[in-house]
Amino acid sequence: MVEVSAKLVGELRNSTGAGFADCKNALVEANGDFEKAVTILKKKGVATAAKKLGRAANEGVVESYIHGDGRIGVLLELNCETDFVAKNSEFRKLARDICMHIAAASPLYISRSEVSADLVEKEKEIATAQAAGKPQHAIDKIVEGKLDKWYQQICLLDQSFVKDQDKTVNDLIGAMIAIIGENIRIGRFSRFKIGEQ
């Protein structure tokens, strides 16, 4: 398997608007060839769906999910562009699935952009200290890898979906965007567990 840098993945994300995991997988499949990776994403419809992400999503639903005999509860605002889609059974099912995922996976943030720079810097310092003694280029890769794993633990869109570990929550939303032809985004969520603040 070919190694692809986070920088190259970031460039592909900026170019296509596709999710991190989709970009990384496309680059691996294309052996690091940027143009081939773009083609792969287009064939999968991810790039097309990503173009819709800039459109306003002011409709949607607030979905709730209660689990474990009432010990865990989730409220989720899932937005779309029209009330027609908000009433769609597939859209409602997506909202329900994301609520269930939040109950099981306990994300702290929706996306990486919500994580404070101070927190990221602390995580980088920890990862750098753990990699001490290795060559600088190896340290950079180790820190990058540890940060990616950390984001996958705390950011909802980066987490592997509980019902299908091969997809991230972002992939799940992207697939629905491609099907319904409207932008979908997570507005906000709250997860409650008895005894936790």
Residue pairs with C-beta under 8 A, 6 or more apart in sequence:
1 28
2 27
2 28
2 31
2 32
4 24
4 27
4 28
4 32
5 144
6 144
6 148
8 27
8 32
8 34
9 20
9 23
9 24
9 27
11 34
12 18
12 23
12 26
12 27
12 34
12 37
12 38
12 41
13 19
13 20
13 23
15 38
16 23
16 38
16 41
16 42
16 46
16 47
16 50
17 47
17 50
17 51
17 53
17 54
18 26
18 41
18 46
18 47
18 49
18 50
18 174
19 46
19 50
19 157
19 168
19 170
19 171
19 174
20 158
20 168
20 170
21 158
21 167
21 168
21 170
21 171
22 41
22 44
22 46
22 170
22 171
22 174
23 37
23 41
26 37
26 38
26 40
26 41
26 44
27 33
27 34
27 37
29 36
29 37
29 40
30 36
30 37
30 39
30 40
38 47
41 47
42 48
45 178
46 174
46 178
48 178
49 174
49 175
49 177
49 178
50 174
50 177
52 177
52 181
52 182
52 183
53 177
53 183
53 185
54 183
55 81
55 182
55 183
56 81
56 183
57 79
57 80
57 81
57 182
57 183
57 184
57 185
58 79
58 81
59 79
59 80
59 81
59 82
59 83
59 85
59 86
60 77
60 78
60 79
60 80
60 86
60 187
61 77
61 78
61 86
61 91
61 92
61 95
62 75
62 76
62 77
63 75
63 76
63 78
63 92
63 95
63 96
63 98
63 99
64 73
64 74
64 75
64 76
64 99
65 73
65 74
65 76
65 96
65 99
65 100
65 102
65 103
66 72
66 73
66 74
67 73
67 74
67 100
67 103
67 104
70 194
71 193
71 194
72 103
72 191
72 192
72 193
72 194
73 103
73 191
73 192
73 193
74 99
74 100
74 102
74 103
74 189
74 190
74 191
74 192
75 99
75 189
75 190
76 95
76 98
76 99
76 102
76 186
76 188
76 189
77 186
77 187
77 188
77 189
78 91
78 94
78 95
78 98
78 184
78 185
78 186
78 187
79 183
79 184
79 185
79 186
79 187
80 86
80 91
80 180
80 182
80 183
80 184
81 182
81 183
82 182
85 91
85 180
85 182
88 180
90 176
90 179
90 180
91 176
91 180
91 184
94 172
94 173
94 176
94 184
97 161
97 163
97 172
98 156
98 169
98 172
98 186
98 189
99 189
100 162
100 163
101 156
101 159
101 161
101 162
101 163
101 169
102 156
102 189
102 191
103 191
104 162
105 156
105 159
105 162
106 191
107 154
107 155
107 156
107 159
107 189
107 191
108 154
108 155
109 115
109 154
109 155
109 156
110 155
110 156
110 157
110 186
110 188
110 189
111 155
111 156
111 157
111 158
112 151
112 155
112 157
112 158
114 155
115 151
115 154
115 155
120 147
123 146
123 147
123 150
124 143
124 147
126 146
127 142
127 143
127 146
127 147
128 139
128 143
130 142
130 146
131 138
131 139
131 142
131 143
132 139
134 142
151 158
152 158
152 159
152 160
153 159
156 169
156 186
156 189
157 168
157 169
157 170
157 173
157 186
158 168
158 169
158 170
159 168
159 169
160 166
160 167
160 168
161 167
161 168
161 169
161 171
161 172
164 172
167 175
173 184
173 185
173 186
176 184
177 183
177 184
